[in-house]
Amino acid sequence: MKVLKASEVSERTSISTSHLRKLAHEGKFPKPIKITENRSGWLQSDVDEWISECVRKHHAGGKYA
């Protein structure tokens, strides 16, 4: 299980870190997990699944986050 930093998630999704946090707060993107008191990150598997879901929605003509 790998934990990604916000910058890594931003690079994978082409979404700014501030927008990622907004989407997560709105329930449209996986929430980050708390690693330490001052650090958090996203599970790579959660991010990969979200990307896969976007691709499935694209192919089905659905809406995105």
TAFEN-V819035 format. One record per residue. N is the residue number from 1. RES is the residue in one small letter. PSI is psi in radians with two decimals (* if undefined). Layout:
# TAFEN-V819035
n | res | psi
N | RES | PSI
N | RES | PSI
This chain:
# TAFEN-V819035
n | res | psi
1 | m | 2.11
2 | k | 2.43
3 | v | 2.25
4 | l | 2.47
5 | k | 2.81
6 | a | -0.70
7 | s | -0.62
8 | e | -0.70
9 | v | -0.73
10 | s | -0.74
11 | e | -0.71
12 | r | -0.60
13 | t | -0.24
14 | s | 0.54
15 | i | 2.36
16 | s | 2.70
17 | t | -0.67
18 | s | -0.67
19 | h | -0.61
20 | l | -0.78
21 | r | -0.67
22 | k | -0.81
23 | l | -0.71
24 | a | -0.72
25 | h | -0.62
26 | e | -0.07
27 | g | 0.27
28 | k | -0.01
29 | f | 2.61
30 | p | 2.47
31 | k | 2.51
32 | p | 2.72
33 | i | 2.58
34 | k | 2.17
35 | i | -0.83
36 | t | -3.06
37 | e | -0.61
38 | n | 0.05
39 | r | 2.51
40 | s | 2.89
41 | g | 3.07
42 | w | 2.48
43 | l | 2.28
44 | q | -0.68
45 | s | -0.66
46 | d | -0.74
47 | v | -0.79
48 | d | -0.71
49 | e | -0.70
50 | w | -0.76
51 | i | -0.78
52 | s | -0.70
53 | e | -0.68
54 | c | -0.72
55 | v | -0.77
56 | r | -0.77
57 | k | -0.68
58 | h | -0.81
59 | h | -0.49
60 | a | -0.05
61 | g | 0.38
62 | g | -3.06
63 | k | 2.76
64 | y | -3.09
65 | a | *
